[in-house]
Amino acid sequence: MRVALVHDWLTGMRGGERCLEVFCELFPDADLFTLLHVRGSVSPTIESRGITTSFAQRLPGAAARYRSLLPLFPWAIAGFDLGGYDLVLSTSHCVAKGVRPPSRALHLCYCLTPMRYVWDRYDDYFGARAAWGVRRLMPPVAAALRRWDRVTARRVHHFVAISRFVAERIHRCYGRSADVIYPPVDVRRFRLAEEPGEFYLVVSALTPYKRVDLAVEAANRLGLRLVLVGSGPEEARLRALAGPTVEFLGWRSDEEVAELYSRCRALLFPPIEDFGIAPLEAMASGKPVIAHGLGGARETVVPLDGGAEAPTGILFPEQTVESLVEAIRRFEANAHRFEPKTLRAHAEAFDRPLFKERIAAYVARRWEEFSRC
């Protein structure tokens, strides 16, 4: 069986790339197709692939400003020749699922989300903070991309969503059902720490929809030490907003991030996220999570008032500074109720070996069904 792996872009090791890494291990002879690849930005397992890139790779400055090329991506992904492959496995949060599979190939899409830029998160990317010209030009472009996104969903035989939250979005945007297999957290990367912790932590890209500004303003208001790991287009605005107790570290290695988790008091997680690996990484380190109570966090965080199950965090109801401040105060009053070993045990239910087993079994089952047709 010849296998093609299709991924949107390779510019760093985030949640989607950690899933792709597992797919590379399951199919060691598979070829990998992606819009563009920044060499050295992903793990050796991925880098060692035979990687085919699109014309976007050759555009001037593409590595730094690839997101601005969004209107071109449907043409770029359609340009891949997948003739001769039997199985196409795409990991998609943008256009990868729109690749053209051979007529006799099975196409499975592990969907991180339908294209957030033109669906649920349009205002975050192209709303009031965007340049005037972008705000004027994007509405018809976004409408065309939504039509393309909906039509090309027909090229996928089966969708697998990263959460029930994303499965509902797939149904709403594409009119398609989706199975759910949660993404992996590599529990062994993290040290179980039982000491209380020195600071609050955010591990996130600094982009508008991540709402890191809520964490910064809450830390300012309460005078709490907050450490931010990550970078992105919001960094300058957040630095201007931050008080003296907020520290920016930029991107850090996996080892450094694991150490920061072990030393933190709790992870602050303010976005409405499709799933969110960071809360589980914190739990694997024995640290609780203070998260906004919508999106994927509802499927990974056991709230303080969650009934018989031991809590792993606190969910705050509104995406406001006031709601987050109240959640932090509630955490401080109940910090003794979060048991590090229990937190780690909860994270182990999402461990990487389990994800690998589930994906392998799912692909085998769908391939057997497809072969009988």
C-alpha positions as CSV (number, residue, x, y, z in Angstrom):
1,M,0.0,0.0,0.0
2,R,1.5,3.4,-1.1
3,V,0.7,6.1,1.4
4,A,0.8,9.9,1.0
5,L,0.8,12.2,4.0
6,V,-0.5,15.7,3.4
7,H,0.1,18.6,5.9
8,D,-0.6,22.3,5.6
9,W,2.9,23.6,6.4
10,L,6.0,22.7,8.3
11,T,7.2,25.7,10.3
12,G,7.4,24.5,13.9
13,M,6.5,21.6,16.2
14,R,3.0,22.4,17.4
15,G,0.1,20.1,18.2
16,G,-0.6,19.2,14.5
17,E,3.0,18.4,13.9
18,R,3.1,16.1,16.9
19,C,0.2,14.2,15.3
20,L,2.0,14.1,12.0
21,E,5.1,12.7,13.7
22,V,3.0,9.7,14.8
23,F,1.7,9.2,11.3
24,C,5.3,9.2,10.0
25,E,6.1,6.5,12.5
26,L,3.1,4.4,11.5
27,F,3.9,4.7,7.8
28,P,7.7,4.9,7.6
29,D,7.8,4.6,3.8
30,A,5.1,7.3,3.2
31,D,5.8,10.4,1.2
32,L,5.0,13.8,2.7
33,F,3.4,16.7,0.8
34,T,3.2,20.2,2.3
35,L,2.7,23.8,1.1
36,L,6.0,24.9,2.5
37,H,8.8,23.7,4.7
38,V,11.2,25.6,6.9
39,R,14.2,23.3,7.2
40,G,15.0,22.3,10.8
41,S,11.7,23.6,12.2
42,V,10.2,20.1,12.9
43,S,11.4,16.9,14.5
44,P,14.0,14.6,12.9
45,T,11.3,12.0,12.3
46,I,9.5,14.5,10.0
47,E,12.6,16.1,8.5
48,S,13.9,12.7,7.3
49,R,10.8,12.2,5.0
50,G,10.9,12.7,1.3
51,I,9.1,16.1,1.5
52,T,7.4,17.6,-1.6
53,T,6.5,21.3,-1.3
54,S,4.2,23.5,-3.4
55,F,5.0,26.6,-5.5
56,A,4.5,28.6,-2.3
57,Q,7.9,27.4,-1.1
58,R,9.5,29.4,-3.9
59,L,7.7,32.7,-3.3
60,P,10.0,35.5,-1.9
61,G,9.7,35.7,1.9
62,A,7.2,32.8,2.1
63,A,8.7,31.4,5.2
64,A,8.1,34.6,7.2
65,R,4.8,35.7,5.7
66,Y,3.1,32.5,4.6
67,R,-0.2,33.3,6.3
68,S,-0.6,36.3,4.0
69,L,-0.6,33.8,1.1
70,L,-3.9,32.2,2.3
71,P,-5.9,33.1,-1.0
72,L,-3.3,31.1,-3.0
73,F,-3.3,28.0,-0.9
74,P,-6.3,26.2,-2.6
75,W,-4.3,26.4,-5.9
76,A,-1.1,25.3,-4.2
77,I,-2.7,22.2,-2.6
78,A,-4.5,21.2,-5.8
79,G,-1.1,21.2,-7.6
80,F,0.1,18.0,-5.9
81,D,0.2,14.9,-8.1
82,L,-0.9,12.0,-5.9
83,G,-1.3,9.5,-8.7
84,G,-0.3,6.0,-7.7
85,Y,-1.1,6.3,-4.0
86,D,-3.6,4.0,-2.3
87,L,-4.1,5.9,0.9
88,V,-4.0,9.7,1.5
89,L,-3.9,10.7,5.1
90,S,-4.2,14.5,5.6
91,T,-3.8,16.5,8.7
92,S,-5.6,19.7,8.1
93,H,-6.4,23.0,9.8
94,C,-6.3,25.1,6.6
95,V,-6.3,23.5,3.1
96,A,-4.6,20.1,3.3
97,K,-7.9,18.3,3.3
98,G,-8.6,19.8,-0.2
99,V,-5.9,17.9,-1.9
100,R,-7.0,15.9,-4.9
101,P,-6.7,12.1,-4.1
102,P,-6.5,9.5,-6.9
103,S,-10.0,8.2,-7.9
104,R,-9.2,4.7,-6.4
105,A,-7.5,5.9,-3.2
106,L,-8.9,6.2,0.3
107,H,-8.7,9.7,1.8
108,L,-8.8,10.0,5.6
109,C,-8.6,13.5,7.1
110,Y,-7.4,14.0,10.7
111,C,-9.0,17.4,11.0
112,L,-7.6,19.8,13.5
113,T,-10.4,22.2,12.6
114,P,-12.1,23.5,9.5
115,M,-10.2,26.6,8.2
116,R,-10.6,28.9,11.2
117,Y,-9.5,32.0,9.3
118,V,-12.7,32.1,7.3
119,W,-15.1,30.4,9.7
120,D,-15.3,30.9,13.4
121,R,-12.2,33.1,13.8
122,Y,-12.6,35.5,10.9
123,D,-12.9,38.6,13.1
124,D,-9.8,37.6,15.1
125,Y,-7.7,37.6,11.9
126,F,-9.4,40.1,9.6
127,G,-11.5,42.3,11.9
128,A,-10.8,45.6,13.6
129,R,-7.1,45.0,14.2
130,A,-6.4,44.2,10.6
131,A,-5.1,46.8,8.1
132,W,-7.7,48.9,6.3
133,G,-6.9,47.3,3.0
134,V,-7.2,43.8,4.4
135,R,-10.6,44.6,5.9
136,R,-11.8,45.8,2.6
137,L,-10.5,43.0,0.4
138,M,-11.1,40.0,2.7
139,P,-14.9,39.6,2.7
140,P,-15.2,38.4,-0.9
141,V,-12.0,36.4,-0.6
142,A,-13.3,34.7,2.6
143,A,-16.6,33.9,1.0
144,A,-14.8,32.2,-1.9
145,L,-12.6,30.3,0.5
146,R,-15.6,29.1,2.5
147,R,-17.3,27.8,-0.7
148,W,-14.0,26.1,-1.7
149,D,-13.7,24.6,1.8
150,R,-17.2,23.2,1.8
151,V,-17.0,21.8,-1.7
152,T,-13.6,20.1,-1.2
153,A,-14.9,18.3,1.9
154,R,-16.4,15.9,-0.6
155,R,-12.8,14.7,-1.4
156,V,-12.5,13.2,2.0
157,H,-14.0,9.7,2.7
158,H,-13.9,9.9,6.5
159,F,-13.1,12.8,8.8
160,V,-11.5,12.2,12.2
161,A,-11.8,15.2,14.6
162,I,-9.5,16.1,17.4
163,S,-12.4,16.8,19.8
164,R,-16.2,16.7,20.0
165,F,-16.1,20.5,19.7
166,V,-14.4,20.2,16.3
167,A,-16.7,17.4,15.2
168,E,-19.6,19.7,15.7
169,R,-17.9,22.4,13.7
170,I,-17.2,19.9,10.9
171,H,-20.9,19.1,10.8
172,R,-21.9,22.7,10.8
173,C,-19.4,23.8,8.1
174,Y,-19.3,20.8,5.9
175,G,-22.5,18.9,6.7
176,R,-20.3,15.8,7.4
177,S,-20.0,13.6,10.4
178,A,-16.7,12.9,12.1
179,D,-15.2,10.3,14.4
180,V,-13.2,11.6,17.4
181,I,-9.7,10.6,18.4
182,Y,-8.0,13.0,20.8
183,P,-4.5,14.2,20.0
184,P,-1.5,12.9,21.9
185,V,0.4,14.3,24.9
186,D,3.8,12.7,25.3
187,V,3.5,12.2,29.1
188,R,7.1,10.9,29.5
189,R,8.5,14.3,28.4
190,F,7.2,15.8,31.6
191,R,8.5,15.5,35.2
192,L,5.9,15.0,37.9
193,A,6.4,17.9,40.3
194,E,4.7,18.0,43.7
195,E,6.0,21.4,45.0
196,P,3.5,24.3,44.8
197,G,5.2,26.3,42.1
198,E,6.6,29.8,41.7
199,F,4.6,31.5,39.0
200,Y,1.6,31.3,36.7
201,L,2.4,30.1,33.1
202,V,1.1,30.6,29.6
203,V,2.4,28.5,26.7
204,S,0.9,29.8,23.5
205,A,1.4,31.4,20.2
206,L,0.8,35.1,20.7
207,T,-2.0,35.5,18.2
208,P,-5.3,37.4,18.7
209,Y,-7.6,34.4,19.3
210,K,-5.4,33.0,22.0
211,R,-6.5,35.9,24.2
212,V,-3.2,36.0,26.1
213,D,-4.1,39.6,26.9
214,L,-6.6,38.3,29.5
215,A,-3.8,36.5,31.4
216,V,-1.6,39.6,31.2
217,E,-4.3,42.0,32.5
218,A,-5.3,39.5,35.2
219,A,-1.6,39.3,36.4
220,N,-1.4,43.1,36.4
221,R,-4.5,43.4,38.4
222,L,-3.6,40.8,41.0
223,G,0.2,41.5,41.1
224,L,1.0,37.9,40.2
225,R,4.1,36.7,38.5
226,L,3.3,35.5,35.0
227,V,5.7,33.8,32.6
228,L,4.8,33.7,28.9
229,V,6.3,31.2,26.5
230,G,5.6,31.9,22.8
231,S,5.9,34.5,20.1
232,G,3.7,35.9,17.4
233,P,2.1,39.0,16.0
234,E,0.5,40.1,19.3
235,E,3.8,40.3,21.1
236,A,4.4,44.0,20.8
237,R,0.9,44.8,22.0
238,L,1.2,42.4,24.9
239,R,4.5,43.8,26.0
240,A,3.0,47.3,26.0
241,L,0.1,46.0,28.2
242,A,2.3,44.0,30.6
243,G,3.2,45.2,34.1
244,P,6.4,44.5,36.0
245,T,5.3,41.0,37.1
246,V,5.0,39.7,33.5
247,E,7.9,38.0,31.8
248,F,8.3,37.2,28.1
249,L,10.5,34.2,27.2
250,G,9.8,33.7,23.5
251,W,9.8,30.2,22.1
252,R,11.7,27.7,24.2
253,S,12.9,24.1,23.5
254,D,10.7,21.2,24.6
255,E,13.1,20.5,27.5
256,E,12.9,24.1,28.7
257,V,9.1,24.2,28.5
258,A,8.8,20.9,30.4
259,E,11.0,22.5,33.2
260,L,8.8,25.5,33.3
261,Y,5.7,23.4,33.6
262,S,7.2,21.6,36.6
263,R,8.0,25.0,38.3
264,C,4.7,26.7,37.7
265,R,1.8,27.1,40.1
266,A,-0.8,26.6,37.4
267,L,-1.3,27.0,33.7
268,L,-3.6,29.9,32.5
269,F,-5.5,28.9,29.3
270,P,-7.8,31.7,28.2
271,P,-8.7,30.8,24.5
272,I,-11.6,29.0,23.1
273,E,-9.4,26.2,21.7
274,D,-10.2,23.4,19.4
275,F,-8.6,20.9,21.8
276,G,-5.5,22.3,23.5
277,I,-2.4,20.2,24.3
278,A,-1.0,22.7,26.8
279,P,-3.5,21.8,29.6
280,L,-2.6,18.2,29.4
281,E,1.1,18.9,29.4
282,A,0.6,20.9,32.6
283,M,-1.4,18.0,34.1
284,A,1.3,15.6,33.1
285,S,3.7,17.7,35.2
286,G,1.3,17.6,38.1
287,K,0.0,21.1,37.6
288,P,-3.6,22.3,37.5
289,V,-5.2,24.4,34.8
290,I,-7.3,27.6,34.9
291,A,-9.1,27.6,31.5
292,H,-12.0,29.2,29.7
293,G,-14.9,26.9,29.9
294,L,-15.7,26.6,26.2
295,G,-14.1,24.5,23.4
296,G,-11.8,21.6,23.9
297,A,-10.9,22.5,27.5
298,R,-14.3,21.1,28.5
299,E,-13.2,17.7,27.2
300,T,-9.8,17.6,29.0
301,V,-10.2,19.6,32.3
302,V,-12.2,18.2,35.2
303,P,-13.6,21.3,36.9
304,L,-13.5,21.8,40.7
305,D,-17.3,21.2,40.9
306,G,-17.2,18.3,38.5
307,G,-18.8,15.8,40.8
308,A,-17.2,12.5,41.9
309,E,-14.2,12.8,39.7
310,A,-11.1,14.4,41.2
311,P,-10.6,17.9,39.8
312,T,-7.8,18.9,37.4
313,G,-8.6,22.6,37.0
314,I,-11.0,25.5,37.2
315,L,-13.1,26.6,34.2
316,F,-14.1,30.3,34.1
317,P,-17.3,31.0,32.3
318,E,-16.7,34.3,30.4
319,Q,-13.7,35.4,28.3
320,T,-13.1,38.5,30.4
321,V,-10.4,39.7,32.7
322,E,-12.9,39.8,35.6
323,S,-13.9,36.1,35.1
324,L,-10.3,35.0,34.9
325,V,-9.4,37.0,38.0
326,E,-12.2,35.4,39.9
327,A,-11.1,32.0,38.8
328,I,-7.5,32.6,40.0
329,R,-8.8,33.7,43.3
330,R,-10.9,30.6,43.5
331,F,-7.9,28.5,42.6
332,E,-5.8,30.1,45.4
333,A,-8.5,29.3,47.9
334,N,-8.7,25.6,46.8
335,A,-5.1,24.8,45.7
336,H,-4.9,22.1,48.3
337,R,-7.6,20.1,46.4
338,F,-5.4,19.5,43.3
339,E,-3.3,16.3,43.8
340,P,-0.3,16.1,41.4
341,K,-0.4,12.3,40.9
342,T,-4.1,12.5,40.1
343,L,-3.4,15.2,37.6
344,R,-0.7,13.1,35.9
345,A,-3.0,10.0,35.8
346,H,-5.6,12.1,34.0
347,A,-3.1,13.2,31.4
348,E,-2.0,9.5,30.9
349,A,-5.5,8.8,29.3
350,F,-4.3,10.9,26.4
351,D,-0.8,9.5,26.2
352,R,1.1,9.2,22.9
353,P,1.2,5.4,22.7
354,L,-2.6,5.2,23.2
355,F,-3.1,7.8,20.3
356,K,-0.8,5.7,18.1
357,E,-2.7,2.5,18.8
358,R,-6.1,4.2,18.2
359,I,-5.0,5.8,14.9
360,A,-3.5,2.6,13.7
361,A,-6.6,0.6,14.5
362,Y,-8.8,3.3,12.9
363,V,-6.9,3.4,9.6
364,A,-6.8,-0.4,9.5
365,R,-10.6,-0.6,9.9
366,R,-11.3,2.0,7.4
367,W,-8.9,0.4,4.9
368,E,-10.5,-2.9,5.3
369,E,-14.0,-1.4,4.7
370,F,-12.7,0.5,1.7
371,S,-11.0,-2.6,0.2
372,R,-14.3,-4.6,0.3
373,C,-16.1,-2.0,-1.8
